């Protein structure tokens, strides 16, 4: 059963890599992004989208971790206030 899980995970990983590769190869036209007066370099659309995806994959869990820590601290403070 463990081998089936490993093989299916490997196949899904390879499919995901293939999909990203096809996306990158299909979106080679260059574009420049302007934000608050700052113009970025002209990069292919696929690079911009993949960078945005990676930023979201990093920032999402970071925000979740920060919010969970804040909730934990507030619960501890509330528990401490009830004990006094």
Backbone atoms as SQL, in Angstrom:
CREATE TABLE atoms (id INTEGER PRIMARY KEY, chain TEXT, resi INTEGER, resn TEXT, atom TEXT, x REAL, y REAL, z REAL);
INSERT INTO atoms VALUES
  (1, 'A', 1, 'UNK', 'N', 0.822, -1.199, 0.000),
  (2, 'A', 1, 'UNK', 'CA', 0.000, 0.000, 0.000),
  (3, 'A', 1, 'UNK', 'C', 0.863, 1.260, 0.000),
  (4, 'A', 2, 'UNK', 'N', 1.996, 1.176, 0.708),
  (5, 'A', 2, 'UNK', 'CA', 2.885, 2.326, 0.780),
  (6, 'A', 2, 'UNK', 'C', 3.509, 2.618, -0.580),
  (7, 'A', 3, 'UNK', 'N', 3.809, 1.559, -1.342),
  (8, 'A', 3, 'UNK', 'CA', 4.383, 1.749, -2.676),
  (9, 'A', 3, 'UNK', 'C', 3.389, 2.407, -3.623),
  (10, 'A', 4, 'UNK', 'N', 2.126, 2.055, -3.499),
  (11, 'A', 4, 'UNK', 'CA', 1.096, 2.667, -4.344),
  (12, 'A', 4, 'UNK', 'C', 1.008, 4.162, -4.056),
  (13, 'A', 5, 'UNK', 'N', 1.081, 4.520, -2.804),
  (14, 'A', 5, 'UNK', 'CA', 1.027, 5.929, -2.416),
  (15, 'A', 5, 'UNK', 'C', 2.238, 6.677, -2.969),
  (16, 'A', 6, 'UNK', 'N', 3.415, 6.078, -2.886),
  (17, 'A', 6, 'UNK', 'CA', 4.629, 6.722, -3.413),
  (18, 'A', 6, 'UNK', 'C', 4.561, 6.886, -4.922),
  (19, 'A', 7, 'UNK', 'N', 4.105, 5.866, -5.613),
  (20, 'A', 7, 'UNK', 'CA', 4.011, 5.939, -7.070),
  (21, 'A', 7, 'UNK', 'C', 2.990, 6.991, -7.487),
  (22, 'A', 8, 'UNK', 'N', 1.851, 7.031, -6.815),
  (23, 'A', 8, 'UNK', 'CA', 0.835, 8.028, -7.168),
  (24, 'A', 8, 'UNK', 'C', 1.334, 9.440, -6.870),
  (25, 'A', 9, 'UNK', 'N', 2.065, 9.625, -5.787),
  (26, 'A', 9, 'UNK', 'CA', 2.636, 10.938, -5.474),
  (27, 'A', 9, 'UNK', 'C', 3.675, 11.329, -6.524),
  (28, 'A', 10, 'UNK', 'N', 4.487, 10.389, -6.952),
  (29, 'A', 10, 'UNK', 'CA', 5.488, 10.662, -7.983),
  (30, 'A', 10, 'UNK', 'C', 4.818, 11.028, -9.308),
  (31, 'A', 11, 'UNK', 'N', 3.767, 10.309, -9.672),
  (32, 'A', 11, 'UNK', 'CA', 3.056, 10.598, -10.923),
  (33, 'A', 11, 'UNK', 'C', 2.400, 11.975, -10.858),
  (34, 'A', 12, 'UNK', 'N', 1.769, 12.294, -9.743),
  (35, 'A', 12, 'UNK', 'CA', 1.143, 13.616, -9.597),
  (36, 'A', 12, 'UNK', 'C', 2.187, 14.729, -9.628),
  (37, 'A', 13, 'UNK', 'N', 3.328, 14.501, -9.012),
  (38, 'A', 13, 'UNK', 'CA', 4.405, 15.499, -9.033),
  (39, 'A', 13, 'UNK', 'C', 4.915, 15.713, -10.450),
  (40, 'A', 14, 'UNK', 'N', 5.107, 14.628, -11.184),
  (41, 'A', 14, 'UNK', 'CA', 5.565, 14.762, -12.564),
  (42, 'A', 14, 'UNK', 'C', 4.536, 15.461, -13.438),
  (43, 'A', 15, 'UNK', 'N', 3.260, 15.194, -13.218),
  (44, 'A', 15, 'UNK', 'CA', 2.208, 15.889, -13.978),
  (45, 'A', 15, 'UNK', 'C', 2.200, 17.381, -13.665),
  (46, 'A', 16, 'UNK', 'N', 2.380, 17.724, -12.413),
  (47, 'A', 16, 'UNK', 'CA', 2.430, 19.134, -12.033),
  (48, 'A', 16, 'UNK', 'C', 3.632, 19.830, -12.670),
  (49, 'A', 17, 'UNK', 'N', 4.775, 19.180, -12.655),
  (50, 'A', 17, 'UNK', 'CA', 5.965, 19.746, -13.286),
  (51, 'A', 17, 'UNK', 'C', 5.754, 19.905, -14.786),
  (52, 'A', 18, 'UNK', 'N', 5.128, 18.927, -15.404),
  (53, 'A', 18, 'UNK', 'CA', 4.844, 19.007, -16.838),
  (54, 'A', 18, 'UNK', 'C', 3.892, 20.154, -17.149),
  (55, 'A', 19, 'UNK', 'N', 2.870, 20.340, -16.329),
  (56, 'A', 19, 'UNK', 'CA', 1.919, 21.429, -16.540),
  (57, 'A', 19, 'UNK', 'C', 2.608, 22.787, -16.407),
  (58, 'A', 20, 'UNK', 'N', 3.475, 22.934, -15.418),
  (59, 'A', 20, 'UNK', 'CA', 4.200, 24.197, -15.246),
  (60, 'A', 20, 'UNK', 'C', 5.128, 24.434, -16.427),
  (61, 'A', 21, 'UNK', 'N', 5.793, 23.395, -16.890),
  (62, 'A', 21, 'UNK', 'CA', 6.684, 23.524, -18.046),
  (63, 'A', 21, 'UNK', 'C', 5.923, 23.943, -19.291),
  (64, 'A', 22, 'UNK', 'N', 4.782, 23.343, -19.537),
  (65, 'A', 22, 'UNK', 'CA', 3.960, 23.724, -20.696),
  (66, 'A', 22, 'UNK', 'C', 3.491, 25.166, -20.546),
  (67, 'A', 23, 'UNK', 'N', 3.090, 25.565, -19.342),
  (68, 'A', 23, 'UNK', 'CA', 2.655, 26.945, -19.115),
  (69, 'A', 23, 'UNK', 'C', 3.778, 27.921, -19.419),
  (70, 'A', 24, 'UNK', 'N', 4.982, 27.612, -18.938),
  (71, 'A', 24, 'UNK', 'CA', 6.127, 28.498, -19.165),
  (72, 'A', 24, 'UNK', 'C', 6.455, 28.587, -20.649),
  (73, 'A', 25, 'UNK', 'N', 6.426, 27.473, -21.340),
  (74, 'A', 25, 'UNK', 'CA', 6.761, 27.484, -22.760),
  (75, 'A', 25, 'UNK', 'C', 5.694, 28.179, -23.606),
  (76, 'A', 26, 'UNK', 'N', 4.450, 28.145, -23.183),
  (77, 'A', 26, 'UNK', 'CA', 3.366, 28.774, -23.947),
  (78, 'A', 26, 'UNK', 'C', 3.255, 30.275, -23.704),
  (79, 'A', 27, 'UNK', 'N', 3.832, 30.796, -22.635),
  (80, 'A', 27, 'UNK', 'CA', 3.668, 32.209, -22.283),
  (81, 'A', 27, 'UNK', 'C', 5.017, 32.914, -22.264),
  (82, 'A', 28, 'UNK', 'N', 5.621, 33.041, -23.427),
  (83, 'A', 28, 'UNK', 'CA', 6.940, 33.654, -23.532),
  (84, 'A', 28, 'UNK', 'C', 6.904, 35.140, -23.901),
  (85, 'A', 29, 'UNK', 'N', 5.728, 35.703, -24.178),
  (86, 'A', 29, 'UNK', 'CA', 5.676, 37.114, -24.524),
  (87, 'A', 29, 'UNK', 'C', 6.049, 37.959, -23.302),
  (88, 'A', 30, 'UNK', 'N', 6.806, 39.023, -23.544),
  (89, 'A', 30, 'UNK', 'CA', 7.298, 39.831, -22.432),
  (90, 'A', 30, 'UNK', 'C', 6.301, 40.932, -22.093),
  (91, 'A', 31, 'UNK', 'N', 6.329, 41.305, -20.834),
  (92, 'A', 31, 'UNK', 'CA', 5.493, 42.396, -20.351),
  (93, 'A', 31, 'UNK', 'C', 6.209, 43.067, -19.192),
  (94, 'A', 32, 'UNK', 'N', 5.818, 44.278, -18.910),
  (95, 'A', 32, 'UNK', 'CA', 6.402, 45.020, -17.801),
  (96, 'A', 32, 'UNK', 'C', 5.278, 45.417, -16.853),
  (97, 'A', 33, 'UNK', 'N', 5.517, 45.311, -15.580),
  (98, 'A', 33, 'UNK', 'CA', 4.506, 45.644, -14.585),
  (99, 'A', 33, 'UNK', 'C', 4.864, 46.967, -13.932),
  (100, 'A', 34, 'UNK', 'N', 3.881, 47.847, -13.805),
  (101, 'A', 34, 'UNK', 'CA', 4.073, 49.136, -13.146),
  (102, 'A', 34, 'UNK', 'C', 3.227, 49.149, -11.887),
  (103, 'A', 35, 'UNK', 'N', 3.856, 49.472, -10.749),
  (104, 'A', 35, 'UNK', 'CA', 3.143, 49.513, -9.471),
  (105, 'A', 35, 'UNK', 'C', 3.632, 50.714, -8.688),
  (106, 'A', 36, 'UNK', 'N', 2.715, 51.637, -8.387),
  (107, 'A', 36, 'UNK', 'CA', 3.017, 52.853, -7.633),
  (108, 'A', 36, 'UNK', 'C', 4.176, 53.642, -8.249),
  (109, 'A', 37, 'UNK', 'N', 4.192, 53.726, -9.570),
  (110, 'A', 37, 'UNK', 'CA', 5.210, 54.487, -10.262),
  (111, 'A', 37, 'UNK', 'C', 6.509, 53.737, -10.505),
  (112, 'A', 38, 'UNK', 'N', 6.656, 52.566, -9.916),
  (113, 'A', 38, 'UNK', 'CA', 7.865, 51.772, -10.120),
  (114, 'A', 38, 'UNK', 'C', 7.600, 50.785, -11.240),
  (115, 'A', 39, 'UNK', 'N', 8.437, 50.843, -12.278),
  (116, 'A', 39, 'UNK', 'CA', 8.284, 49.938, -13.411),
  (117, 'A', 39, 'UNK', 'C', 9.296, 48.810, -13.290),
  (118, 'A', 40, 'UNK', 'N', 8.789, 47.611, -13.320),
  (119, 'A', 40, 'UNK', 'CA', 9.665, 46.452, -13.249),
  (120, 'A', 40, 'UNK', 'C', 10.279, 46.153, -14.595),
  (121, 'A', 41, 'UNK', 'N', 11.255, 45.273, -14.615),
  (122, 'A', 41, 'UNK', 'CA', 11.869, 44.914, -15.898),
  (123, 'A', 41, 'UNK', 'C', 10.900, 44.117, -16.764),
  (124, 'A', 42, 'UNK', 'N', 11.142, 44.140, -18.052),
  (125, 'A', 42, 'UNK', 'CA', 10.311, 43.381, -18.975),
  (126, 'A', 42, 'UNK', 'C', 10.665, 41.902, -18.841),
  (127, 'A', 43, 'UNK', 'N', 9.708, 41.122, -18.366),
  (128, 'A', 43, 'UNK', 'CA', 9.888, 39.693, -18.161),
  (129, 'A', 43, 'UNK', 'C', 8.782, 38.934, -18.883),
  (130, 'A', 44, 'UNK', 'N', 9.018, 37.671, -19.199),
  (131, 'A', 44, 'UNK', 'CA', 7.933, 36.871, -19.770),
  (132, 'A', 44, 'UNK', 'C', 6.768, 36.742, -18.786),
  (133, 'A', 45, 'UNK', 'N', 5.572, 36.653, -19.310),
  (134, 'A', 45, 'UNK', 'CA', 4.372, 36.548, -18.485),
  (135, 'A', 45, 'UNK', 'C', 4.468, 35.343, -17.554),
  (136, 'A', 46, 'UNK', 'N', 5.001, 34.248, -18.048),
  (137, 'A', 46, 'UNK', 'CA', 5.087, 33.036, -17.231),
  (138, 'A', 46, 'UNK', 'C', 5.968, 33.239, -16.012),
  (139, 'A', 47, 'UNK', 'N', 7.037, 34.001, -16.142),
  (140, 'A', 47, 'UNK', 'CA', 7.919, 34.251, -15.000),
  (141, 'A', 47, 'UNK', 'C', 7.186, 35.066, -13.940),
  (142, 'A', 48, 'UNK', 'N', 6.441, 36.065, -14.373),
  (143, 'A', 48, 'UNK', 'CA', 5.701, 36.906, -13.437),
  (144, 'A', 48, 'UNK', 'C', 4.644, 36.086, -12.706),
  (145, 'A', 49, 'UNK', 'N', 3.925, 35.238, -13.427),
  (146, 'A', 49, 'UNK', 'CA', 2.875, 34.424, -12.808),
  (147, 'A', 49, 'UNK', 'C', 3.476, 33.401, -11.843),
  (148, 'A', 50, 'UNK', 'N', 4.571, 32.757, -12.244),
  (149, 'A', 50, 'UNK', 'CA', 5.203, 31.768, -11.369),
  (150, 'A', 50, 'UNK', 'C', 5.770, 32.448, -10.118),
  (151, 'A', 51, 'UNK', 'N', 6.366, 33.635, -10.259),
  (152, 'A', 51, 'UNK', 'CA', 6.854, 34.368, -9.087),
  (153, 'A', 51, 'UNK', 'C', 5.710, 34.756, -8.152),
  (154, 'A', 52, 'UNK', 'N', 4.576, 35.172, -8.723),
  (155, 'A', 52, 'UNK', 'CA', 3.415, 35.499, -7.889),
  (156, 'A', 52, 'UNK', 'C', 2.896, 34.257, -7.174),
  (157, 'A', 53, 'UNK', 'N', 2.887, 33.125, -7.859),
  (158, 'A', 53, 'UNK', 'CA', 2.461, 31.868, -7.240),
  (159, 'A', 53, 'UNK', 'C', 3.382, 31.489, -6.086),
  (160, 'A', 54, 'UNK', 'N', 4.686, 31.574, -6.303),
  (161, 'A', 54, 'UNK', 'CA', 5.638, 31.242, -5.248),
  (162, 'A', 54, 'UNK', 'C', 5.522, 32.195, -4.061),
  (163, 'A', 55, 'UNK', 'N', 5.320, 33.488, -4.343),
  (164, 'A', 55, 'UNK', 'CA', 5.147, 34.450, -3.260),
  (165, 'A', 55, 'UNK', 'C', 3.901, 34.115, -2.440),
  (166, 'A', 56, 'UNK', 'N', 2.827, 33.743, -3.112),
  (167, 'A', 56, 'UNK', 'CA', 1.612, 33.354, -2.394),
  (168, 'A', 56, 'UNK', 'C', 1.798, 32.081, -1.592),
  (169, 'A', 57, 'UNK', 'N', 2.569, 31.140, -2.134),
  (170, 'A', 57, 'UNK', 'CA', 2.813, 29.888, -1.413),
  (171, 'A', 57, 'UNK', 'C', 3.675, 30.124, -0.174),
  (172, 'A', 58, 'UNK', 'N', 4.497, 31.155, -0.189),
  (173, 'A', 58, 'UNK', 'CA', 5.322, 31.473, 0.979),
  (174, 'A', 58, 'UNK', 'C', 4.576, 32.360, 1.973),
  (175, 'A', 59, 'UNK', 'N', 3.863, 33.355, 1.468),
  (176, 'A', 59, 'UNK', 'CA', 3.199, 34.314, 2.352),
  (177, 'A', 59, 'UNK', 'C', 1.948, 33.748, 3.013),
  (178, 'A', 60, 'UNK', 'N', 1.229, 32.876, 2.335),
  (179, 'A', 60, 'UNK', 'CA', 0.015, 32.290, 2.912),
  (180, 'A', 60, 'UNK', 'C', 0.283, 31.550, 4.210),
  (181, 'A', 61, 'UNK', 'N', 1.180, 30.568, 4.215),
  (182, 'A', 61, 'UNK', 'CA', 1.487, 29.882, 5.475),
  (183, 'A', 61, 'UNK', 'C', 2.104, 30.802, 6.524),
  (184, 'A', 62, 'UNK', 'N', 2.886, 31.798, 6.086),
  (185, 'A', 62, 'UNK', 'CA', 3.479, 32.731, 7.043),
  (186, 'A', 62, 'UNK', 'C', 2.387, 33.526, 7.747),
  (187, 'A', 63, 'UNK', 'N', 1.414, 34.031, 7.005),
  (188, 'A', 63, 'UNK', 'CA', 0.304, 34.763, 7.621),
  (189, 'A', 63, 'UNK', 'C', -0.517, 33.865, 8.538),
  (190, 'A', 64, 'UNK', 'N', -0.750, 32.625, 8.128),
  (191, 'A', 64, 'UNK', 'CA', -1.483, 31.679, 8.967),
  (192, 'A', 64, 'UNK', 'C', -0.742, 31.438, 10.271),
  (193, 'A', 65, 'UNK', 'N', 0.584, 31.284, 10.204),
  (194, 'A', 65, 'UNK', 'CA', 1.387, 31.053, 11.397),
  (195, 'A', 65, 'UNK', 'C', 1.324, 32.268, 12.327),
  (196, 'A', 66, 'UNK', 'N', 1.432, 33.472, 11.751),
  (197, 'A', 66, 'UNK', 'CA', 1.370, 34.689, 12.567),
  (198, 'A', 66, 'UNK', 'C', 0.009, 34.807, 13.238),
  (199, 'A', 67, 'UNK', 'N', -1.069, 34.566, 12.497),
  (200, 'A', 67, 'UNK', 'CA', -2.405, 34.661, 13.086),
  (201, 'A', 67, 'UNK', 'C', -2.621, 33.611, 14.166),
  (202, 'A', 68, 'UNK', 'N', -2.126, 32.409, 13.964),
  (203, 'A', 68, 'UNK', 'CA', -2.283, 31.375, 14.987),
  (204, 'A', 68, 'UNK', 'C', -1.499, 31.733, 16.240),
  (205, 'A', 69, 'UNK', 'N', -0.330, 32.325, 16.091),
  (206, 'A', 69, 'UNK', 'CA', 0.440, 32.760, 17.262),
  (207, 'A', 69, 'UNK', 'C', -0.293, 33.885, 18.004),
  (208, 'A', 70, 'UNK', 'N', -0.874, 34.826, 17.263),
  (209, 'A', 70, 'UNK', 'CA', -1.608, 35.922, 17.902),
  (210, 'A', 70, 'UNK', 'C', -2.826, 35.403, 18.657),
  (211, 'A', 71, 'UNK', 'N', -3.533, 34.441, 18.069),
  (212, 'A', 71, 'UNK', 'CA', -4.684, 33.852, 18.758),
  (213, 'A', 71, 'UNK', 'C', -4.254, 33.119, 20.021),
  (214, 'A', 72, 'UNK', 'N', -3.141, 32.421, 19.939),
  (215, 'A', 72, 'UNK', 'CA', -2.638, 31.682, 21.089),
  (216, 'A', 72, 'UNK', 'C', -2.265, 32.642, 22.216),
  (217, 'A', 73, 'UNK', 'N', -1.616, 33.738, 21.872),
  (218, 'A', 73, 'UNK', 'CA', -1.238, 34.732, 22.877),
  (219, 'A', 73, 'UNK', 'C', -2.479, 35.361, 23.491),
  (220, 'A', 74, 'UNK', 'N', -3.479, 35.680, 22.676),
  (221, 'A', 74, 'UNK', 'CA', -4.693, 36.295, 23.220),
  (222, 'A', 74, 'UNK', 'C', -5.451, 35.321, 24.116),
  (223, 'A', 75, 'UNK', 'N', -5.459, 34.018, 23.744),
  (224, 'A', 75, 'UNK', 'CA', -6.102, 33.025, 24.618),
  (225, 'A', 75, 'UNK', 'C', -5.371, 32.893, 25.944),
  (226, 'A', 76, 'UNK', 'N', -4.055, 32.917, 25.902),
  (227, 'A', 76, 'UNK', 'CA', -3.281, 32.834, 27.146),
  (228, 'A', 76, 'UNK', 'C', -3.521, 34.058, 28.027),
  (229, 'A', 77, 'UNK', 'N', -3.614, 35.239, 27.424),
  (230, 'A', 77, 'UNK', 'CA', -3.898, 36.452, 28.194),
  (231, 'A', 77, 'UNK', 'C', -5.295, 36.396, 28.811),
  (232, 'A', 78, 'UNK', 'N', -6.258, 35.915, 28.036),
  (233, 'A', 78, 'UNK', 'CA', -7.624, 35.815, 28.551),
  (234, 'A', 78, 'UNK', 'C', -7.688, 34.814, 29.703),
  (235, 'A', 79, 'UNK', 'N', -6.990, 33.713, 29.574),
  (236, 'A', 79, 'UNK', 'CA', -6.961, 32.707, 30.637),
  (237, 'A', 79, 'UNK', 'C', -6.279, 33.273, 31.878),
  (238, 'A', 80, 'UNK', 'N', -5.224, 34.056, 31.678),
  (239, 'A', 80, 'UNK', 'CA', -4.504, 34.659, 32.796),
  (240, 'A', 80, 'UNK', 'C', -5.377, 35.689, 33.501),
  (241, 'A', 81, 'UNK', 'N', -6.151, 36.468, 32.715),
  (242, 'A', 81, 'UNK', 'CA', -7.045, 37.471, 33.302),
  (243, 'A', 81, 'UNK', 'C', -8.165, 36.818, 34.109),
  (244, 'A', 82, 'UNK', 'N', -8.627, 35.656, 33.682),
  (245, 'A', 82, 'UNK', 'CA', -9.683, 34.962, 34.418),
  (246, 'A', 82, 'UNK', 'C', -9.173, 34.388, 35.732),
  (247, 'A', 83, 'UNK', 'N', -7.909, 34.060, 35.803),
  (248, 'A', 83, 'UNK', 'CA', -7.336, 33.487, 37.025),
  (249, 'A', 83, 'UNK', 'C', -7.097, 34.535, 38.095),
  (250, 'A', 84, 'UNK', 'N', -6.958, 35.768, 37.711),
  (251, 'A', 84, 'UNK', 'CA', -6.659, 36.833, 38.686),
  (252, 'A', 84, 'UNK', 'C', -7.871, 37.267, 39.433);
